[in-house]
């Protein structure tokens, strides 16, 4: 791809958003940043990669924020979020890439190369995907979908001006259940262009 393009993919749990992001990155021959962020957090913030993964896209509890905000040190979740946003801003200065979650559509909203996407899905189809992928019972899958989406929403809404999943905050919102994973990728590439 000759022009710079930054593709942010927000997603509901079980919608296939990460798989869609991988396929889009492969199509355009650009990196999908994920694990590289943990290396950056380790190098720039001296945060162990295992700890960074544990707190990645995790909301800071109001109790933690209230008890630690007056301390000399920033709460760990806040430090990880801010370093992650710095990573995105540095990469966005001249590089094309795909990023999943991490408030990218808000953090990079003023970048003309940004195309922001939100992938949702029908509950039944998401549930079946979660059951197959993680070998869970139906009740467990539904609970996991609910808890992960709540965590993502809380994290996103804490650090972003726009609300998670609100179509007004994204260039493209798509229901992967209607098109399937490959059909969704094809539709998104059609919107993004070559």
C-alpha positions in Angstrom: 0.0 0.0 0.0 1.5 3.3 -1.1 -0.4 5.6 1.2 -0.2 5.5 5.0 -3.1 3.8 6.6 -3.8 3.1 10.2 -6.6 0.7 10.9 -8.0 0.6 14.4 -10.4 -2.3 15.2 -12.6 -2.1 18.2 -14.6 -5.3 18.8 -17.2 -7.1 20.9 -15.9 -10.3 22.5 -16.6 -13.2 20.3 -17.2 -11.1 17.2 -13.9 -12.3 15.5 -12.5 -8.8 15.6 -8.9 -9.9 16.3 -9.0 -12.5 13.5 -10.5 -9.9 11.2 -7.6 -7.5 12.1 -5.0 -10.2 11.4 -6.5 -10.9 8.0 -6.6 -7.1 7.1 -3.0 -6.7 8.2 -2.0 -9.6 6.1 -3.9 -8.3 3.1 -2.2 -4.9 3.2 1.2 -6.3 4.2 1.3 -4.1 7.3 2.0 -5.0 11.0 -0.6 -5.8 13.5 0.7 -4.4 16.7 -0.1 -6.5 19.8 2.8 -8.3 21.5 5.2 -5.5 20.4 3.4 -3.2 22.7 4.5 -5.3 25.7 8.1 -5.1 24.5 7.8 -1.3 24.3 6.3 -1.2 27.8 9.2 -3.2 29.1 11.8 -1.0 27.4 10.2 2.4 28.0 8.5 1.9 31.3 10.5 -1.0 32.8 7.3 -3.0 33.1 7.7 -6.7 33.0 5.9 -8.2 29.9 3.9 -10.7 32.1 2.6 -7.9 34.2 1.9 -5.7 31.2 -0.2 -8.5 29.6 -2.1 -8.9 32.9 -3.1 -5.2 33.0 -3.4 -4.6 29.3 -6.8 -3.0 28.5 -7.9 -3.5 32.1 -9.8 -0.6 33.7 -8.5 1.0 36.8 -10.9 0.5 39.6 -12.3 3.7 41.1 -10.9 2.5 44.5 -7.4 2.2 43.1 -7.7 5.6 41.4 -9.0 7.3 44.6 -6.3 5.8 46.8 -3.4 6.2 44.5 -4.0 9.4 42.6 -2.4 11.5 45.3 0.6 9.2 45.6 3.9 10.2 44.0 3.7 7.2 41.6 1.1 6.7 38.9 -1.1 3.6 39.3 0.2 0.7 37.2 -2.9 0.5 35.0 -2.6 4.2 34.2 1.1 4.0 33.4 0.5 1.0 31.1 -2.4 2.9 29.3 -0.3 6.1 28.9 2.7 4.2 27.6 0.5 2.3 25.2 -1.0 5.5 23.8 2.6 6.9 23.4 3.5 3.8 21.4 0.5 4.3 19.1 1.3 8.0 18.6 4.9 7.3 17.8 4.1 4.6 15.3 1.4 6.7 13.7 3.8 9.5 12.8 4.9 7.7 9.7 4.0 4.0 9.7 1.0 2.0 8.4 -0.4 -0.6 10.9 -3.4 -2.3 12.3 -4.2 -2.1 16.0 -6.9 -3.9 18.0 -8.6 -2.0 20.8 -6.5 0.2 23.1 -8.7 3.3 22.4 -6.8 3.8 19.2 -9.8 5.4 17.4 -9.8 8.1 20.0 -6.1 8.5 20.7 -5.4 8.8 16.9 -8.6 10.5 15.8 -6.8 13.6 14.4 -4.6 11.5 12.2 -5.8 11.7 8.6 -4.5 8.1 7.9 -6.8 6.6 10.5 -9.7 4.3 9.5 -11.6 3.3 12.6 -13.7 0.1 12.7 -16.0 -1.4 15.3 -16.9 -5.1 14.9 -20.0 -6.4 16.6 -21.9 -9.6 16.3 -25.2 -11.4 17.1 -25.2 -13.0 20.6 -25.8 -16.5 19.4 -23.0 -16.5 16.8 -20.6 -14.9 19.2 -21.5 -17.4 21.9 -20.9 -20.3 19.5 -17.5 -18.9 18.5 -16.5 -18.5 22.2 -17.7 -22.1 23.0 -15.6 -23.5 20.1 -12.5 -21.5 20.7 -12.3 -21.8 24.5 -14.1 -25.1 25.0 -16.6 -23.5 27.4 -20.2 -24.4 28.4 -22.9 -22.1 27.1 -23.4 -20.4 30.5 -19.7 -19.8 30.9 -19.4 -18.5 27.3 -22.2 -16.0 27.9 -20.7 -14.9 31.2 -17.2 -14.4 29.6 -18.7 -12.4 26.8 -20.5 -10.1 29.2 -17.5 -9.7 31.6 -14.9 -9.0 28.8 -17.2 -6.5 27.1 -17.8 -4.8 30.4 -14.1 -4.6 31.0 -13.4 -3.2 27.6 -16.2 -0.7 27.8 -15.0 0.5 31.3 -11.4 0.8 30.1 -12.3 2.6 26.9 -14.8 5.0 28.5 -12.3 5.9 31.2 -9.6 6.9 28.7 -11.6 8.1 25.7 -14.0 11.0 25.0 -16.3 8.8 22.9 -18.2 5.8 24.2 -17.1 2.2 23.3 -19.2 0.7 20.5 -21.1 4.0 19.8 -21.3 4.2 16.0 -20.7 7.9 16.0 -17.1 7.3 17.2 -16.1 5.0 14.3 -15.8 5.3 10.5 -17.2 1.8 10.0 -19.4 -0.3 12.2 -20.1 -3.9 11.0 -21.9 -7.0 12.2 -19.5 -9.9 11.5 -22.4 -12.3 12.1 -24.1 -11.1 8.9 -21.1 -11.6 6.6 -19.0 -14.2 8.3 -15.3 -13.5 9.1 -14.0 -13.6 5.5 -17.0 -11.6 4.2 -16.5 -9.0 6.8 -12.8 -8.7 5.8 -13.8 -8.4 2.2 -16.4 -5.7 2.9 -13.9 -3.7 5.1 -11.2 -3.9 2.5 -13.7 -2.6 0.0 -14.4 0.4 2.2 -10.7 1.0 3.1 -9.5 0.7 -0.5 -6.3 -0.5 -2.0 
